[in-house]
């Protein structure tokens, strides 16, 4: 209740803040998202090709996550990799 009142008195605490909720996605979650996206599309492929494509998506996504860490260490700039860009 105290926190809620504080937010009402100082709305910029919410409006001007960014919460860093980006964590690395586990392989299983990336697989689930990839399968769901490919199955919901109109692409007709065998299950074997679908799983191989999802494995490539996972590899690329996780490689970009690793390079994003290097990018931050060198330039001190963040690059967020989210499933939206997956």
N, C-alpha and C positions, 0 to 999 in steps of 0.2 A: 504494500500500500504506500509506503514512503517513497519507494522507487517510482511508482506510477505517478504520484503527485509531482515528484521532481521532473519527470518527463513532460508533464503538462505545463509546468512553469518554464521549462527550457527545451522547447521542441527541437532545437538544433542538435541536441544530443542524439536524436534519432535521424533527423533529416540530413545531417552533414557527416554522418559516420559510415564507414564501410567495414563490415565484419568479414574477416578472412575465414571463410568456411571451406576453402578449397583444400582437399586432401587427395592423395593419390587414390585412384580407383582400383579396387582389386580386380584381378584377371577375370574372376567369375562374373562380376558386375558388367565389365566391358563385353564379355561374351553374351550375356543376357540381352544387353542393349543392342548389340550387333545382330543377333539372331532375330530379335523382335522387329528391328527396322527392315532387315532384308525380307522377312516373311510378310510384312505388311505392304511391301512394294509389289509392283506387278512383274518383277523379275522372276522368270521361270528357270530355276537351276536345281540340280540334284542336291541332296542333303550333303554329300561329300564336298561338292564345290562350295556350298553355302558355309560349311564349317571351316574350309580352308580360307575363304574370304574373310571370315570373322577373325581367324588367327592373324591374318595380315593386318586387319584393322587394329587388333590388340597390340601387335608389335609396333606399329607406327605410333599409336597413341602413347604407349609407354616410352618409346624412344624420344618423343617430343617432351614428355615429362622430364626425362633425364637431361636433355639438352636445355630445358628451361632452368634447371638448377645451375648448370654451367653458365648460362646467360646471366642469371642473377649474380653469381659469384664474380663474374668479370665486370659487368656494367652496373650492378646494383639496381636492375630494373626487373620487375616481375612480368612473367608471361603465364597467364592462367590457361590451363587446358581443361576444358569441361566437356561432358558428353554431348552438349549442344553442338560442339564443333566436331564431334566424333562422326 
